[in-house]
Amino acid sequence: MLIDDVTIKVQAGRGGAGAVSFNKNRMMLGPTGGNGGHGGSVIFEGIPDLGALEHFRYQKELKAENGGSGHGQFVDGPDGQDLILKIPVGTVIHNLDSGFDYEIVKIGELVTVAKGGYGGKGNYKFRSPINTTPKQAQPGLPGDAFNLRLELKLIADIGLIGLPNVGKSTLLNTLTNAKAKVANYQFTTLEPNLGVYFGLILADIPGLIEGASTGKGLGIKFLRHVERTKALFHLVAADSEDIAQDYKIIRQELASYNKALLTKPEYLFITKIDTVSAEKNKELLKIAKKLNKNSGAISILDDQSLNTVKKFLNELEKEKIQL
């Protein structure tokens, strides 16, 4: 099961306390208390592993290391070690306390979400001409603590959308080396599947049905992943009673969730054309062309028909290379 939305609490380390100490060498006076070390910070790092949020499924509270206390003879305490948490690229970090959001969009990108507390000053820092033997030192300051919501939104070049059982996973498997589960019943796909077609990342977006934007089926869980795609491949099945209605259902759900989704480049494909007659295919393709000029009819049993899909993919890949 893909974990794509989780709430955690992070705590940066507390700064170490400054020391009160005096020179122990004979005939030498004065304060020698060292400063406390700074507390460790909490840092997120972007990685390509989509399952990285699984780490937070049971571990909800995470804390960086505290800074060490100062010592005598001008020895400062060690800084606390930063806590680096690895999360998938495409994760939005929602700070539920401050309201600040940040998005990890690159592999290796680092974001500090909770800064460690400063270490306290030792008594050496309080010396002055009128206070040659200071006996005060500072305690370390607490580190930041926040409640965070981590929301994964897949970053893919192309999202495969459509009602259940239209062949999204099958097409993904055919075009790429993905090994998505395929079966003839609704919601076979329970989490997004990814595949790579040369330089393009394809994502099979599952669970979209009528009412998905209001919580029916699995769609509301995965509609967020459609937002991050650059283009959409909309699949409708040739054996449907009404492909135009099927198309409009998904388009309506996208609009209800976020109207901006309707502005993405979209390609419409009639799948499973091997299940109906050639005459029926021609009729369906005419309907599809009226719905979307970028249309085609395909079957995974007909390599020639898949060239239509590959043509669009190759065009998109060229655009990506030129950017």
N, C-alpha and C positions, 0 to 999 in steps of 0.2 A: 504494500500500500504506500503510495506516494504521500509523504507529509509535506504539505505546501502552505500551511497556515498554523502558526504556533505562537503562543505567548510565553515569554520568559522574564525573569528578573535578573539584572546584572548589577554587580557591586564592584566598583573599583577599590583598590587597596587603600588602606589608611596610611598616612605618613607616619614615620617613626618619630619618637620623642627625642628632643635634644637632651644632652647630658649636662649634669652639673659636676664638674670635676676641677681639681686644682693641681698644679705642677707638683710632682712628688720628688723632684730632684732637689738635692740639698743646695741651699743658697739661691734657689730660683723660686719666684712667686708668680702668681697670676692664674687666671682661669684657663683650662684646657679642654673644656667640654665640647665634644664634636656635635655636628648636626645630625638630625634623624634623616633617614633615606626617604625618598619619595615613594608613595604607593604605586603599585602597578596599575596600568590602564586596561580597559576592556576594548579590544580591537576586533573588528570583523574583517575577514579576508575572502574575496570572491574566488570560487573554484568551479570547475566545470561539472562536478558531480551533482546531478539533480536530486539525489537522495540524501544530501548532506544534512537536511533539517531533521532527519530521523534521530540524530544525536540528541535533539532537544525534546524528544517525545516523552521521556521519563525524567530527564534532568532539567528541572525548571528554574533552578537558582544557581547562578554561576558567579564566582568571586575571584578577583585578581589577588595577587600576593601583597601583603602589607609591607611597608618599608621597615627596615631595621632601626633600632634605637642607636643613638650616638654613644660614643665611649670617651673615656679620658684620653689625654695626650693627643688631642686634635684628630681623633679617629672618627670619621663620619660613619653613620649606619649605612648599610647597603640598600640600594633601591629595590623595591619589590618587582618581581617579574611580571611583565605584561601578560594578560590572558588573551590569546589570539584564537578566535572562534571562526571556523571555516563554514561558509554558507554558499549556496549555489548562486552563480551569476544570474541576475534577473530577480533577486530578492529585494523587496522594498522593506526598509527598517522603519517602522512606525514607533516613535517615542511617545508612549501613551501619557507621560507626565508633562512633557514640554510641548507636545504637539508638533515637534519637528520630524520630518520624514527625509530619509535618504535612500537612494537606490544604488545598488551594486550592479554595474553594467560591464565591467571588464574583469577578466581573469587576473588575479594577483592584486586587484585594487584593495587598498586598506582604508578602513574608516574607523576612527576612534569615536566610540559612542559614550564612554564613561571615563573621565580623566581621573587618574590617581591623585590622592591628597598630597599636599606638600609636607615635607618633613619639617619638624620643629627646629628652631635654632638652639644650639648649645650655649652655655653661659659665656663661652669665649666671645660670642658676637655681641654680648651686652656690656663688655668692658668699656670704660671711659675714664678720663682723668679724675672724675669725682667718684667713680665707682670702680675701684681697682680689683675688688673681689666680689663680683656679681654672683649671687646665689640663685638666680632665676634662669629658667630655660623654658622653651615653648613645647607644648605637646604637639604631636602631629595632627594635621587636619584630616577629616574624613574624606574619602573618595566619593565620587558621584555614584548615585544609585538610581536606576531607572527601571520601569516596567516597559518592555518592548514587545511589539507584535511583529513577527517576521512573516511576510507574505510573499510567496514565490509566484512570480509571473514569468512564464517561460519566454525566453528570447529566441524566436525562430523566424526564419525567413518566410516560410509558408505554413499556414495552418489549414489542415484538412477538416472541413466542417460538413455537416449534414445530419439528417435524421439517423437513428440507429439502423444498422443492417443495410447501409448503402455501399459498403465496401471500402471504407476509409482505411482500416487496418490492412486489408488485403492489398490495396494500392501502395500503401507505405512499404509493406514487405516486398512487393514486386520491384519498386523503384530503388530501394535501398537495402542495406543489410540488416534492417530491423527484424526482430522476431516477435512482433506483436501477436497476442493471442487472437485467433479468429474462430468464430462459431456463429451459427445461425439463430441467435436470440438477442433480445434487447440487452444493452449494457454489458456486452461481452467485455468491452474495454472499460476498465474501472479507473484508469489513470492515463494521463497523456503518454503517448509513445513517441520517441524521436528516431529519426533516421537521417542519414547524410547522403545527398545526391551531389556528387562532386563537391563544389564549395557551398552548397545550400543545405540548410537545416530544415527538415520537414517535421511538423508536429501533428499527430493525429489527436484532435480535440474530441473527447468522448462526451456522451450523455446529453446531447442537445435534443430536446423535444419541445412540443408546444407547451408553454408555461414555464420553461426553464428559467427565465429571468425573474420569475416570482417564487422559485424554489422547488418546482416540480422536477422529478427525476434527479439526475446528477448534474444537470447543466449549470446551475448557479455556482457550483463548486469550481467549474472549469471555464466559465465565460471569461474570467479574468485573464486566462492564458491567451485568448484570442486577441486581446488588446495589444500584445507585444509583437504580433506577427506583422510582417511587411506586406504580405499579400495573402489572399484566401483562395483555396481551391474548394469550391462548393459542389458537393456530390449529391446527385439524385438518382434513384434506381429506376431502370427501365421498366421493371415490373410493378411500379407504383400505379395506383388508380388515377393519380393526378399529380404529375411532376411539377406543374405550375404552383399548385397549392403547397406542395412540400417545400418548394423553393421559398415561397412567401412566408411560410411558417418560421423558417430559420432566420430570414431577413428581419422579420418582426421581432423575434427574440433578441437579435443583435441590437436593433434600434431601441428596444425597451431597456436594455442594459446600458448601452452607450451609443448614442447616435453617430459618434465619430467612427464607429466600426463600419458604417455604411460607405464611408469615403475611401476605404482601402481598395486597392486593385483587387478585382475578383474575377475568377475564371470558373465557368460552370461546365461540369462534366456529367453526362448521362452514363451511368455504370451498368454493368450486367446486360449489355446489349445482346449477348449470346442467348438470353432467355426469351427474347421476342423475335418476331419476324423482321426481315429486312425492310418491308413496307412500313411496319410499325416504327422502326428505327428512324426512317426518313421523316415520318410525321412528328416524332418526339424531338428530333433535332431542329425542325422548323419552330416548334414551340420554344425550345431552349434559346434559339437565336433571337427571338423576340424578347426574352427575359434578360439576356446578356449576350452582347455581340461576340464576346470571347467564350465561345462554347465548343464542345466536342462530344463525341460518343465513343466510349471505350469498353473494352473487355480485357481482363487479364489473360484470357485464352487467345487473344488476338494481338500478337506483338505489333502488327502494323498499326492498329488503332491506338496503341500506347504512344506512338510517335507524336500524336497531337499534344499529349501531356508533356512529353520530353521537349517539344518545340518551345512551349511556354517556359519550361524550366530553364532551358538553355538561354532564352532571352533574358530571364530574370538574373541568371548567373552573370551574364555579360554586364548588366546594369550594376550589379554588386561589385564587380571587379573595377569598373570605371569610377565608382564613388571613392 
